[in-house]
Amino acid sequence: MPLSTQDGWFVVRKQSGRDDEIWFGRTGELGEWFLDRPVTEIKALGFSLSGKSLIVATSSDATLIRRS
């Protein structure tokens, strides 16, 4: 799955001790955004082919973030 979109959105996985943090945002804008909880055992991470949805799937759940 792509980690960036054609219109400048990106997602980055940062290791923070035993857990990972997922940061996403738009290139060129101030600040970055992140999921409000650390995640472990990431099974899938990336944007849909359209770039309008971001999926973070772990061994226990999945988070889908849609943007306009």
N, C-alpha and C positions, 0 to 999 in steps of 0.2 A: 504494500500500500504506500502511496506517495507521502512524503513527510513535508511537502510544500505544495502550494497551488500556483497556477499561472498568474493569479492576481495578487500574489505577494503574501499569503498567509503561510505560516510555518508551525511546526510542532517539534519540540526538542525533549528528549529524555535525559534528565540529569540525575546522577547517582547521589544520594544523600544518606550515607551510612548503609544500613540494611535495606532501606526503602528507596524508591525512585520518586522523583518529582516530574510531573508532566507540565511543561510550559508551552503556551501557544500564543500567537499574536500576529501582528501584521508588520512586515518589514517597513521601516521608515517612520513608524509611529512611536511616540514616547511610551515607555513602559511595556511590560509583558504581563500576561495573565497565566494563572496556573489552576489546576484542579485543586479543590480545597482540602485534599487529603493525600497523604503519601500512598503510593501503590506498590504492590509486590507482585512478582510472577507475571509480568506482562506477557500476554500471549499474542496480542495484535495491537498495532498502533499505526495510525495514519488517516489520511483523508480519502474520501470516496473519489471515484474518477471525475465526478463533476466538481469536486472541491468544496461542496456546500455542507458536507457532514464530516465530522471527525470522530473516530472510534478509538476508545481505549478499552481493551478487553484484558481481564486478568483471569486467574484460575477460579475466582469466585464470583465475578460479576462483569458487566459491561456498561460503559458510559458512552452515550451518543450525544454529541454536541452539534446542533444544526445552526447555520448562520444564513443570513439573507444575502 
